[in-house]
Structures are given as structure tokens and as C-alpha cells.
Amino acid sequence: MTDDELLRQLEFLRNMMVSVSTGGPRVNDVNPQYQQAYSEVDRELRRRKIPNPIPYTDLWEWYGRWSSGDLPSYRSRRDFLAEIFTPLLEQIRASVTGHIGELPESTG
């Protein structure tokens, strides 16, 4: 899988999780596509030796999380997913551009 394909799959997973938890399609209608994409992403991250931060292998697990009461608003769900996906997406994008980020200044 290329970097661009991995980025597209990660964005698909994120967008699907946002969509089903904010009034979009029903979990039953899109869960097979999510599970397939998750499996491909998980396999590729393992190949690259990158830990998979996405704890939900299917959308029913995600449903259980968001409906538990601690993510009561659409905004809280989006923010929660951003915390999971943003660092990973940035890591993959950095590998595409060759820019790993700036090193912190030495304080010693």
C-alpha cells in the first residue's frame, strides 16, 4: 500500500466514524466497508511497524464508546476522533514529504 492509499484509508475510517456517530448512515449499512478498510490499515501499519492507535475494529465497538455517555455531543465525538487520527495522519504525511518535524531545542 502506498502512502497516499494509506492516508485515504485512514481518512475513510475517520470520516466513517464521524458520520455514523453524528446522524449519518446506520452502522449496519456501512460496517462491512469499515471492517475491510480497518483490516487493510491495520495490516499496513504493522508492516511499517507503526502502532495502530485506532481501538475500534468495527463500528459497533465505536457505537458502544460514543453512546456510553461521555461523548454526548457531535463536537465531543469529532474532537475525540481527532485525538486518535491526527497524530497518525501527520506521521504518515511527514514520511511522504520527508519532513519529520523540528527537533526540540536543547535546554541543557
N, CA, C and O atoms as CSV, one atom per row, in Angstrom:
chain,resi,resn,atom,element,x,y,z
A,1,MET,N,N,0.850,-1.170,0.000
A,1,MET,CA,C,0.000,0.000,0.000
A,1,MET,C,C,0.897,1.235,0.000
A,1,MET,O,O,1.855,1.318,0.769
A,2,THR,N,N,0.582,2.179,-0.859
A,2,THR,CA,C,1.367,3.411,-0.915
A,2,THR,C,C,0.972,4.334,0.235
A,2,THR,O,O,-0.042,4.121,0.900
A,3,ASP,N,N,1.784,5.356,0.457
A,3,ASP,CA,C,1.463,6.345,1.484
A,3,ASP,C,C,0.124,7.010,1.199
A,3,ASP,O,O,-0.690,7.190,2.105
A,4,ASP,N,N,-0.103,7.376,-0.058
A,4,ASP,CA,C,-1.361,8.030,-0.419
A,4,ASP,C,C,-2.558,7.113,-0.177
A,4,ASP,O,O,-3.599,7.564,0.302
A,5,GLU,N,N,-2.418,5.844,-0.501
A,5,GLU,CA,C,-3.507,4.897,-0.261
A,5,GLU,C,C,-3.775,4.742,1.233
A,5,GLU,O,O,-4.928,4.678,1.659
A,6,LEU,N,N,-2.711,4.682,2.019
A,6,LEU,CA,C,-2.874,4.576,3.462
A,6,LEU,C,C,-3.564,5.825,4.017
A,6,LEU,O,O,-4.465,5.717,4.849
A,7,LEU,N,N,-3.152,6.986,3.569
A,7,LEU,CA,C,-3.797,8.218,4.015
A,7,LEU,C,C,-5.276,8.231,3.652
A,7,LEU,O,O,-6.111,8.622,4.468
A,8,ARG,N,N,-5.606,7.806,2.435
A,8,ARG,CA,C,-7.016,7.759,2.019
A,8,ARG,C,C,-7.818,6.794,2.888
A,8,ARG,O,O,-8.942,7.101,3.284
A,9,GLN,N,N,-7.248,5.644,3.182
A,9,GLN,CA,C,-7.942,4.660,4.015
A,9,GLN,C,C,-8.133,5.188,5.439
A,9,GLN,O,O,-9.200,5.010,6.025
A,10,LEU,N,N,-7.110,5.833,5.996
A,10,LEU,CA,C,-7.239,6.408,7.332
A,10,LEU,C,C,-8.308,7.493,7.364
A,10,LEU,O,O,-9.096,7.568,8.307
A,11,GLU,N,N,-8.334,8.326,6.341
A,11,GLU,CA,C,-9.345,9.371,6.274
A,11,GLU,C,C,-10.738,8.769,6.103
A,11,GLU,O,O,-11.711,9.286,6.653
A,12,PHE,N,N,-10.836,7.679,5.344
A,12,PHE,CA,C,-12.110,6.974,5.203
A,12,PHE,C,C,-12.592,6.475,6.568
A,12,PHE,O,O,-13.755,6.664,6.925
A,13,LEU,N,N,-11.695,5.837,7.332
A,13,LEU,CA,C,-12.067,5.328,8.647
A,13,LEU,C,C,-12.538,6.462,9.556
A,13,LEU,O,O,-13.590,6.367,10.188
A,14,ARG,N,N,-11.753,7.527,9.613
A,14,ARG,CA,C,-12.126,8.673,10.452
A,14,ARG,C,C,-13.471,9.247,10.032
A,14,ARG,O,O,-14.346,9.471,10.868
A,15,ASN,N,N,-13.633,9.483,8.745
A,15,ASN,CA,C,-14.869,10.080,8.251
A,15,ASN,C,C,-16.072,9.179,8.498
A,15,ASN,O,O,-17.156,9.667,8.819
A,16,MET,N,N,-15.891,7.873,8.352
A,16,MET,CA,C,-16.983,6.939,8.603
A,16,MET,C,C,-17.365,6.942,10.082
A,16,MET,O,O,-18.548,6.897,10.421
A,17,MET,N,N,-16.365,6.996,10.960
A,17,MET,CA,C,-16.647,7.030,12.391
A,17,MET,C,C,-17.378,8.319,12.771
A,17,MET,O,O,-18.310,8.292,13.575
A,18,VAL,N,N,-16.962,9.426,12.203
A,18,VAL,CA,C,-17.657,10.690,12.448
A,18,VAL,C,C,-19.085,10.594,11.920
A,18,VAL,O,O,-20.033,10.962,12.614
A,19,SER,N,N,-19.236,10.109,10.718
A,19,SER,CA,C,-20.537,10.077,10.069
A,19,SER,C,C,-21.565,9.245,10.833
A,19,SER,O,O,-22.681,9.707,11.072
A,20,VAL,N,N,-21.198,8.024,11.217
A,20,VAL,CA,C,-22.186,7.180,11.898
A,20,VAL,C,C,-22.520,7.713,13.290
A,20,VAL,O,O,-23.602,7.443,13.813
A,21,SER,N,N,-21.599,8.467,13.892
A,21,SER,CA,C,-21.849,8.966,15.244
A,21,SER,C,C,-22.450,10.368,15.279
A,21,SER,O,O,-22.660,10.937,16.351
A,22,THR,N,N,-22.725,10.920,14.095
A,22,THR,CA,C,-23.302,12.267,14.037
A,22,THR,C,C,-24.510,12.319,13.103
A,22,THR,O,O,-24.729,13.305,12.399
A,23,GLY,N,N,-25.283,11.243,13.110
A,23,GLY,CA,C,-26.529,11.239,12.354
A,23,GLY,C,C,-26.423,10.777,10.915
A,23,GLY,O,O,-27.374,10.933,10.149
A,24,GLY,N,N,-25.301,10.217,10.533
A,24,GLY,CA,C,-25.117,9.743,9.157
A,24,GLY,C,C,-25.719,8.368,8.955
A,24,GLY,O,O,-26.767,8.054,9.520
A,25,PRO,N,N,-25.062,7.547,8.154
A,25,PRO,CA,C,-25.621,6.228,7.845
A,25,PRO,C,C,-25.697,5.329,9.073
A,25,PRO,O,O,-25.004,5.544,10.067
A,26,ARG,N,N,-26.549,4.326,8.983
A,26,ARG,CA,C,-26.688,3.349,10.056
A,26,ARG,C,C,-25.462,2.442,10.082
A,26,ARG,O,O,-24.905,2.108,9.037
A,27,VAL,N,N,-25.050,2.048,11.274
A,27,VAL,CA,C,-23.873,1.190,11.442
A,27,VAL,C,C,-24.007,-0.074,10.601
A,27,VAL,O,O,-23.053,-0.463,9.927
A,28,ASN,N,N,-25.168,-0.722,10.625
A,28,ASN,CA,C,-25.349,-1.964,9.867
A,28,ASN,C,C,-25.086,-1.776,8.376
A,28,ASN,O,O,-24.618,-2.696,7.705
A,29,ASP,N,N,-25.383,-0.596,7.860
A,29,ASP,CA,C,-25.254,-0.356,6.426
A,29,ASP,C,C,-23.810,-0.171,5.965
A,29,ASP,O,O,-23.500,-0.432,4.803
A,30,VAL,N,N,-22.927,0.272,6.853
A,30,VAL,CA,C,-21.563,0.599,6.432
A,30,VAL,C,C,-20.482,-0.175,7.182
A,30,VAL,O,O,-19.301,-0.050,6.861
A,31,ASN,N,N,-20.869,-0.966,8.170
A,31,ASN,CA,C,-19.880,-1.670,8.967
A,31,ASN,C,C,-18.988,-2.603,8.145
A,31,ASN,O,O,-17.787,-2.657,8.411
A,32,PRO,N,N,-19.513,-3.343,7.157
A,32,PRO,CA,C,-18.607,-4.208,6.375
A,32,PRO,C,C,-17.489,-3.429,5.666
A,32,PRO,O,O,-16.346,-3.886,5.635
A,33,GLN,N,N,-17.806,-2.272,5.104
A,33,GLN,CA,C,-16.780,-1.465,4.444
A,33,GLN,C,C,-15.766,-0.952,5.455
A,33,GLN,O,O,-14.566,-0.929,5.181
A,34,TYR,N,N,-16.243,-0.543,6.615
A,34,TYR,CA,C,-15.350,-0.080,7.674
A,34,TYR,C,C,-14.413,-1.207,8.099
A,34,TYR,O,O,-13.202,-1.007,8.192
A,35,GLN,N,N,-14.970,-2.394,8.359
A,35,GLN,CA,C,-14.153,-3.521,8.817
A,35,GLN,C,C,-13.085,-3.885,7.796
A,35,GLN,O,O,-11.951,-4.188,8.166
A,36,GLN,N,N,-13.435,-3.857,6.523
A,36,GLN,CA,C,-12.473,-4.164,5.469
A,36,GLN,C,C,-11.344,-3.133,5.456
A,36,GLN,O,O,-10.167,-3.492,5.405
A,37,ALA,N,N,-11.708,-1.860,5.501
A,37,ALA,CA,C,-10.699,-0.799,5.494
A,37,ALA,C,C,-9.836,-0.866,6.758
A,37,ALA,O,O,-8.622,-0.677,6.690
A,38,TYR,N,N,-10.456,-1.132,7.904
A,38,TYR,CA,C,-9.694,-1.241,9.150
A,38,TYR,C,C,-8.662,-2.353,9.033
A,38,TYR,O,O,-7.504,-2.177,9.412
A,39,SER,N,N,-9.081,-3.486,8.513
A,39,SER,CA,C,-8.175,-4.629,8.374
A,39,SER,C,C,-6.978,-4.282,7.493
A,39,SER,O,O,-5.842,-4.624,7.820
A,40,GLU,N,N,-7.234,-3.605,6.382
A,40,GLU,CA,C,-6.155,-3.212,5.474
A,40,GLU,C,C,-5.206,-2.213,6.134
A,40,GLU,O,O,-3.988,-2.324,6.000
A,41,VAL,N,N,-5.766,-1.244,6.842
A,41,VAL,CA,C,-4.944,-0.247,7.530
A,41,VAL,C,C,-4.118,-0.907,8.624
A,41,VAL,O,O,-2.924,-0.638,8.752
A,42,ASP,N,N,-4.746,-1.762,9.405
A,42,ASP,CA,C,-4.038,-2.437,10.485
A,42,ASP,C,C,-2.868,-3.257,9.946
A,42,ASP,O,O,-1.771,-3.232,10.504
A,43,ARG,N,N,-3.113,-3.976,8.866
A,43,ARG,CA,C,-2.055,-4.789,8.250
A,43,ARG,C,C,-0.908,-3.907,7.768
A,43,ARG,O,O,0.261,-4.240,7.965
A,44,GLU,N,N,-1.239,-2.787,7.138
A,44,GLU,CA,C,-0.198,-1.896,6.617
A,44,GLU,C,C,0.583,-1.220,7.740
A,44,GLU,O,O,1.801,-1.074,7.645
A,45,LEU,N,N,-0.098,-0.813,8.787
A,45,LEU,CA,C,0.611,-0.211,9.919
A,45,LEU,C,C,1.555,-1.216,10.559
A,45,LEU,O,O,2.673,-0.863,10.934
A,46,ARG,N,N,1.123,-2.456,10.687
A,46,ARG,CA,C,2.003,-3.499,11.225
A,46,ARG,C,C,3.227,-3.693,10.342
A,46,ARG,O,O,4.347,-3.833,10.832
A,47,ARG,N,N,2.994,-3.699,9.028
A,47,ARG,CA,C,4.102,-3.864,8.089
A,47,ARG,C,C,5.125,-2.745,8.273
A,47,ARG,O,O,6.332,-2.967,8.174
A,48,ARG,N,N,4.625,-1.552,8.539
A,48,ARG,CA,C,5.505,-0.394,8.725
A,48,ARG,C,C,6.012,-0.256,10.165
A,48,ARG,O,O,6.768,0.662,10.483
A,49,LYS,N,N,5.591,-1.167,11.012
A,49,LYS,CA,C,5.980,-1.141,12.431
A,49,LYS,C,C,5.516,0.139,13.124
A,49,LYS,O,O,6.233,0.715,13.943
A,50,ILE,N,N,4.304,0.570,12.779
A,50,ILE,CA,C,3.667,1.732,13.392
A,50,ILE,C,C,2.518,1.217,14.257
A,50,ILE,O,O,1.641,0.516,13.753
A,51,PRO,N,N,2.507,1.547,15.540
A,51,PRO,CA,C,1.394,1.112,16.392
A,51,PRO,C,C,0.060,1.665,15.890
A,51,PRO,O,O,-0.030,2.830,15.500
A,52,ASN,N,N,-0.959,0.832,15.902
A,52,ASN,CA,C,-2.288,1.250,15.452
A,52,ASN,C,C,-3.033,1.880,16.624
A,52,ASN,O,O,-3.375,1.183,17.579
A,53,PRO,N,N,-3.292,3.193,16.568
A,53,PRO,CA,C,-3.971,3.860,17.676
A,53,PRO,C,C,-5.495,3.747,17.619
A,53,PRO,O,O,-6.184,4.221,18.522
A,54,ILE,N,N,-6.024,3.126,16.569
A,54,ILE,CA,C,-7.473,3.043,16.386
A,54,ILE,C,C,-7.980,1.804,17.121
A,54,ILE,O,O,-7.746,0.683,16.670
A,55,PRO,N,N,-8.665,1.990,18.239
A,55,PRO,CA,C,-9.049,0.841,19.054
A,55,PRO,C,C,-10.321,0.127,18.595
A,55,PRO,O,O,-10.683,-0.898,19.170
A,56,TYR,N,N,-10.999,0.639,17.583
A,56,TYR,CA,C,-12.303,0.103,17.199
A,56,TYR,C,C,-12.203,-0.674,15.889
A,56,TYR,O,O,-12.078,-0.089,14.814
A,57,THR,N,N,-12.261,-2.005,15.997
A,57,THR,CA,C,-12.146,-2.846,14.807
A,57,THR,C,C,-13.431,-2.877,13.998
A,57,THR,O,O,-13.424,-3.239,12.822
A,58,ASP,N,N,-14.527,-2.497,14.628
A,58,ASP,CA,C,-15.770,-2.348,13.886
A,58,ASP,C,C,-16.582,-1.202,14.469
A,58,ASP,O,O,-16.298,-0.714,15.563
A,59,LEU,N,N,-17.582,-0.787,13.734
A,59,LEU,CA,C,-18.349,0.391,14.138
A,59,LEU,C,C,-19.260,0.131,15.332
A,59,LEU,O,O,-19.670,1.077,16.005
A,60,TRP,N,N,-19.583,-1.124,15.607
A,60,TRP,CA,C,-20.369,-1.411,16.807
A,60,TRP,C,C,-19.551,-1.147,18.058
A,60,TRP,O,O,-20.098,-0.688,19.061
A,61,GLU,N,N,-18.259,-1.424,18.026
A,61,GLU,CA,C,-17.401,-1.078,19.161
A,61,GLU,C,C,-17.387,0.437,19.354
A,61,GLU,O,O,-17.477,0.931,20.478
A,62,TRP,N,N,-17.275,1.159,18.255
A,62,TRP,CA,C,-17.296,2.617,18.305
A,62,TRP,C,C,-18.655,3.102,18.828
A,62,TRP,O,O,-18.707,4.032,19.633
A,63,TYR,N,N,-19.742,2.490,18.383
A,63,TYR,CA,C,-21.074,2.842,18.872
A,63,TYR,C,C,-21.140,2.687,20.395
A,63,TYR,O,O,-21.670,3.551,21.094
A,64,GLY,N,N,-20.597,1.578,20.895
A,64,GLY,CA,C,-20.586,1.358,22.329
A,64,GLY,C,C,-19.857,2.463,23.067
A,64,GLY,O,O,-20.271,2.867,24.154
A,65,ARG,N,N,-18.792,2.947,22.493
A,65,ARG,CA,C,-17.997,4.017,23.113
A,65,ARG,C,C,-18.742,5.340,23.106
A,65,ARG,O,O,-18.882,5.981,24.148
A,66,TRP,N,N,-19.225,5.756,21.930
A,66,TRP,CA,C,-19.837,7.078,21.851
A,66,TRP,C,C,-21.194,7.125,22.546
A,66,TRP,O,O,-21.612,8.185,23.012
A,67,SER,N,N,-21.878,6.002,22.621
A,67,SER,CA,C,-23.195,6.011,23.251
A,67,SER,C,C,-23.128,5.768,24.756
A,67,SER,O,O,-24.166,5.725,25.417
A,68,SER,N,N,-21.928,5.609,25.307
A,68,SER,CA,C,-21.783,5.348,26.739
A,68,SER,C,C,-22.081,6.578,27.591
A,68,SER,O,O,-22.270,6.460,28.802
A,69,GLY,N,N,-22.126,7.744,26.978
A,69,GLY,CA,C,-22.496,8.958,27.693
A,69,GLY,C,C,-21.381,9.973,27.871
A,69,GLY,O,O,-21.659,11.141,28.146
A,70,ASP,N,N,-20.120,9.564,27.723
A,70,ASP,CA,C,-19.046,10.536,27.935
A,70,ASP,C,C,-18.668,11.287,26.662
A,70,ASP,O,O,-17.796,12.156,26.697
A,71,LEU,N,N,-19.304,10.969,25.552
A,71,LEU,CA,C,-19.135,11.735,24.311
A,71,LEU,C,C,-20.534,12.169,23.850
A,71,LEU,O,O,-21.029,11.695,22.827
A,72,PRO,N,N,-21.166,13.073,24.610
A,72,PRO,CA,C,-22.575,13.364,24.390
A,72,PRO,C,C,-22.892,14.213,23.157
A,72,PRO,O,O,-24.015,14.176,22.653
A,73,SER,N,N,-21.926,14.965,22.675
A,73,SER,CA,C,-22.206,15.865,21.555
A,73,SER,C,C,-21.443,15.451,20.308
A,73,SER,O,O,-20.440,14.740,20.372
A,74,TYR,N,N,-21.946,15.915,19.176
A,74,TYR,CA,C,-21.237,15.663,17.918
A,74,TYR,C,C,-19.820,16.225,18.003
A,74,TYR,O,O,-18.875,15.594,17.530
A,75,ARG,N,N,-19.667,17.398,18.599
A,75,ARG,CA,C,-18.357,18.036,18.717
A,75,ARG,C,C,-17.415,17.172,19.561
A,75,ARG,O,O,-16.248,17.006,19.206
A,76,SER,N,N,-17.906,16.625,20.666
A,76,SER,CA,C,-17.047,15.804,21.526
A,76,SER,C,C,-16.585,14.555,20.783
A,76,SER,O,O,-15.461,14.095,20.987
A,77,ARG,N,N,-17.426,14.010,19.937
A,77,ARG,CA,C,-17.044,12.823,19.158
A,77,ARG,C,C,-15.996,13.177,18.113
A,77,ARG,O,O,-15.021,12.449,17.928
A,78,ARG,N,N,-16.202,14.293,17.438
A,78,ARG,CA,C,-15.212,14.738,16.443
A,78,ARG,C,C,-13.863,15.016,17.105
A,78,ARG,O,O,-12.816,14.626,16.588
A,79,ASP,N,N,-13.899,15.689,18.243
A,79,ASP,CA,C,-12.653,16.002,18.956
A,79,ASP,C,C,-11.943,14.722,19.405
A,79,ASP,O,O,-10.724,14.611,19.274
A,80,PHE,N,N,-12.691,13.769,19.927
A,80,PHE,CA,C,-12.128,12.502,20.374
A,80,PHE,C,C,-11.441,11.784,19.213
A,80,PHE,O,O,-10.332,11.271,19.361
A,81,LEU,N,N,-12.102,11.752,18.066
A,81,LEU,CA,C,-11.528,11.081,16.891
A,81,LEU,C,C,-10.310,11.840,16.367
A,81,LEU,O,O,-9.353,11.224,15.897
A,82,ALA,N,N,-10.339,13.145,16.442
A,82,ALA,CA,C,-9.174,13.936,16.012
A,82,ALA,C,C,-7.961,13.589,16.862
A,82,ALA,O,O,-6.845,13.521,16.348
A,83,GLU,N,N,-8.165,13.369,18.155
A,83,GLU,CA,C,-7.056,13.000,19.039
A,83,GLU,C,C,-6.441,11.660,18.643
A,83,GLU,O,O,-5.242,11.444,18.823
A,84,ILE,N,N,-7.250,10.777,18.112
A,84,ILE,CA,C,-6.756,9.468,17.669
A,84,ILE,C,C,-6.069,9.570,16.313
A,84,ILE,O,O,-4.962,9.064,16.131
A,85,PHE,N,N,-6.727,10.225,15.366
A,85,PHE,CA,C,-6.282,10.179,13.976
A,85,PHE,C,C,-5.239,11.221,13.602
A,85,PHE,O,O,-4.354,10.926,12.799
A,86,THR,N,N,-5.310,12.420,14.151
A,86,THR,CA,C,-4.424,13.499,13.708
A,86,THR,C,C,-2.940,13.153,13.849
A,86,THR,O,O,-2.192,13.349,12.891
A,87,PRO,N,N,-2.482,12.650,14.997
A,87,PRO,CA,C,-1.047,12.322,15.087
A,87,PRO,C,C,-0.609,11.261,14.070
A,87,PRO,O,O,0.485,11.349,13.512
A,88,LEU,N,N,-1.454,10.271,13.835
A,88,LEU,CA,C,-1.114,9.225,12.873
A,88,LEU,C,C,-1.079,9.780,11.457
A,88,LEU,O,O,-0.147,9.497,10.705
A,89,LEU,N,N,-2.075,10.560,11.088
A,89,LEU,CA,C,-2.090,11.167,9.753
A,89,LEU,C,C,-0.871,12.064,9.557
A,89,LEU,O,O,-0.261,12.056,8.488
A,90,GLU,N,N,-0.517,12.829,10.573
A,90,GLU,CA,C,0.659,13.699,10.468
A,90,GLU,C,C,1.937,12.874,10.322
A,90,GLU,O,O,2.836,13.248,9.568
A,91,GLN,N,N,2.019,11.766,11.033
A,91,GLN,CA,C,3.197,10.898,10.924
A,91,GLN,C,C,3.335,10.346,9.506
A,91,GLN,O,O,4.431,10.336,8.947
A,92,ILE,N,N,2.237,9.893,8.931
A,92,ILE,CA,C,2.279,9.342,7.563
A,92,ILE,C,C,2.595,10.449,6.573
A,92,ILE,O,O,3.407,10.249,5.670
A,93,ARG,N,N,1.975,11.606,6.719
A,93,ARG,CA,C,2.252,12.730,5.809
A,93,ARG,C,C,3.706,13.168,5.910
A,93,ARG,O,O,4.314,13.531,4.903
A,94,ALA,N,N,4.266,13.138,7.105
A,94,ALA,CA,C,5.669,13.518,7.285
A,94,ALA,C,C,6.583,12.546,6.552
A,94,ALA,O,O,7.606,12.949,5.999
A,95,SER,N,N,6.220,11.274,6.547
A,95,SER,CA,C,7.053,10.311,5.826
A,95,SER,C,C,6.965,10.527,4.323
A,95,SER,O,O,7.917,10.241,3.596
A,96,VAL,N,N,5.819,11.035,3.850
A,96,VAL,CA,C,5.648,11.326,2.427
A,96,VAL,C,C,6.539,12.489,2.020
A,96,VAL,O,O,7.189,12.447,0.975
A,97,THR,N,N,6.567,13.526,2.847
A,97,THR,CA,C,7.328,14.722,2.493
A,97,THR,C,C,8.777,14.647,2.939
A,97,THR,O,O,9.606,15.457,2.526
A,98,GLY,N,N,9.078,13.669,3.787
A,98,GLY,CA,C,10.431,13.571,4.318
A,98,GLY,C,C,10.674,14.526,5.463
A,98,GLY,O,O,11.796,14.634,5.959
A,99,HIS,N,N,9.631,15.223,5.890
A,99,HIS,CA,C,9.745,16.184,6.990
A,99,HIS,C,C,9.242,15.523,8.259
A,99,HIS,O,O,8.048,15.250,8.389
A,100,ILE,N,N,10.114,15.272,9.165
A,100,ILE,CA,C,9.764,14.594,10.404
A,100,ILE,C,C,9.329,15.594,11.467
A,100,ILE,O,O,8.757,15.194,12.481
A,101,GLY,N,N,9.574,16.822,11.272
A,101,GLY,CA,C,9.253,17.832,12.275
A,101,GLY,C,C,10.526,18.404,12.837
A,101,GLY,O,O,11.607,17.843,12.659
A,102,GLU,N,N,10.398,19.500,13.504
A,102,GLU,CA,C,11.583,20.129,14.073
A,102,GLU,C,C,11.950,19.471,15.390
A,102,GLU,O,O,11.091,19.095,16.188
A,103,LEU,N,N,13.241,19.345,15.587
A,103,LEU,CA,C,13.713,18.794,16.845
A,103,LEU,C,C,13.594,19.848,17.930
A,103,LEU,O,O,13.813,21.031,17.670
A,104,PRO,N,N,13.253,19.441,19.135
A,104,PRO,CA,C,13.171,20.430,20.210
A,104,PRO,C,C,14.551,20.987,20.523
A,104,PRO,O,O,15.565,20.304,20.383
A,105,GLU,N,N,14.564,22.244,20.950
A,105,GLU,CA,C,15.825,22.872,21.310
A,105,GLU,C,C,16.366,22.259,22.584
A,105,GLU,O,O,15.613,21.890,23.485
A,106,SER,N,N,17.669,22.158,22.644
A,106,SER,CA,C,18.325,21.641,23.844
A,106,SER,C,C,18.222,22.675,24.950
A,106,SER,O,O,18.453,23.864,24.733
A,107,THR,N,N,17.868,22.203,26.147
A,107,THR,CA,C,17.757,23.130,27.270
A,107,THR,C,C,18.916,22.967,28.240
A,107,THR,O,O,19.010,23.680,29.238
A,108,GLY,N,N,19.810,22.006,27.932
A,108,GLY,CA,C,20.824,21.665,28.897
A,108,GLY,C,C,22.093,22.359,28.758
A,108,GLY,O,O,23.013,22.125,29.542
